Amino acid sequence: MSIGWTLLGTFGQLMLAFYLFMLVAFSAGGLVNGGNFRRAQTRLLDLSLFVLPGTCALSAVIVLFLHWHGADGRSYAWYALPLGATALYLIYFRILVHQSRGGR
């Protein structure tokens, strides 16, 4: 693993964390503002505000740790962790949008 690619990937993950924070803040805020949801649903959206950027930081720390311990290039796959979390968020968001429209 090259230190240059590791640092570039880590920087990219931190930029992605800010993007995901804004994505959740605006999408969840707009959805909750216009709909009537149960408390558990809004808490999950609130939690997503911190979990999605947290997955970026976690994946960056994991890759840095693996780099320092001599791992090979397959360790870069950890950078995909936020993509999976974002996909889960978007699926949940889509379900809530469908629910707020009354199943239309």
Disulfide bonds with the S-S distance in Angstrom:
none
